[in-house]
Amino acid sequence: MPPSWPHLRYSLYAPIYDLFAGRFARQRQRSLRLAGPGAQDRVLLVGAGTGLDLPELRACGEVLATDISPAMLARLSRRAARLGMTVKAQVMDAEALDAPDGHYTLVVLHLILAVVDDPIRTLREVERVLAPGGRVAVFDKFLPDGASPPGWRRALNVPLRWLATDINRRFADIVRYTQLRVAHDEPALWGGTFRVIQLVKPSDSAHHARS
Ligand SMILES: C[S@@+](CC[C@H](N)C(=O)[O-])C[C@H]1O[C@@H](n2cnc3c(N)ncnc32)[C@H](O)[C@@H]1O
């Protein structure tokens, strides 16, 4: 079956992606430094794109970068080689991670929860593959929790969601379907439209099987 438009579109954008996403360097750095990646970490990048987060992960022992787009991952692999990093790159759907339960100590979700079809399913998958005590680094745009989008934002979302990303998701409506705990949440850009959020999987949380 040929790939659907939501899966194909970022492959078309791959050659020019860094022109747009390169501007978030400071926010990526902030998010990942809060997570404090180290040599002992087993890191999973979900919707990794061209690998703009890799420079902050140089110290990590194990890095698996996943994305639905082979074109994105080809660029990511070249970046990893330039940085002298050993990074495994694998085509994978964020909503059905091909990864064992409880393996990863740090999962990076930068600019992906607003892109996938089903962010709740994605975050539940992340919770499943995360080790107890593991962290999730989120950087993305959200509506303020509890807010309704004004008319202009609903209208703008129609083409934007088709082209690239949804601007009307509320983080609280996603995370409440998991046992992940919000350890930190700060405005990052555009008056808090973009946020840097750190999640932690409680050490005693029950195992969530894939639903
Ligand atoms: C806005 S980009 C973010 C890339 C990277 N995380 C960053 O911060 O620059 C969204 C990425 O998610 C990928 N993507 C979209 N849907 C996906 C899915 N269902 N599973 C995995 N990756 C997906 C796209 O191919 C694209 O590389």
The ligand as a Gaussian input file, in Angstrom:
#p B3LYP/6-31G(d) Opt

LIG

0 1
 C        7.975000      18.558000      12.883000
 S        9.013000      17.190000      12.568000
 C        9.976000      17.059000      14.091000
 C       11.302000      16.389000      13.849000
 C       12.266000      16.425000      15.037000
 N       11.725000      15.763000      16.207000
 C       12.646000      17.832000      15.387000
 O       12.467000      18.236000      16.541000
 O       13.144000      18.544000      14.499000
 C        7.912000      15.827000      12.745000
 C        8.561000      14.503000      12.379000
 O        7.675000      13.461000      12.736000
 C        7.691000      12.477000      11.723000
 N        6.421000      11.743000      11.808000
 C        5.193000      12.129000      11.414000
 N        4.282000      11.187000      11.714000
 C        4.964000      10.188000      12.324000
 C        4.577000       8.941000      12.879000
 N        3.314000       8.532000      12.872000
 N        5.541000       8.178000      13.421000
 C        6.832000       8.568000      13.435000
 N        7.257000       9.742000      12.926000
 C        6.327000      10.534000      12.382000
 C        7.894000      13.249000      10.437000
 O        8.391000      12.429000       9.405000
 C        8.872000      14.328000      10.896000
 O       10.208000      13.918000      10.741000

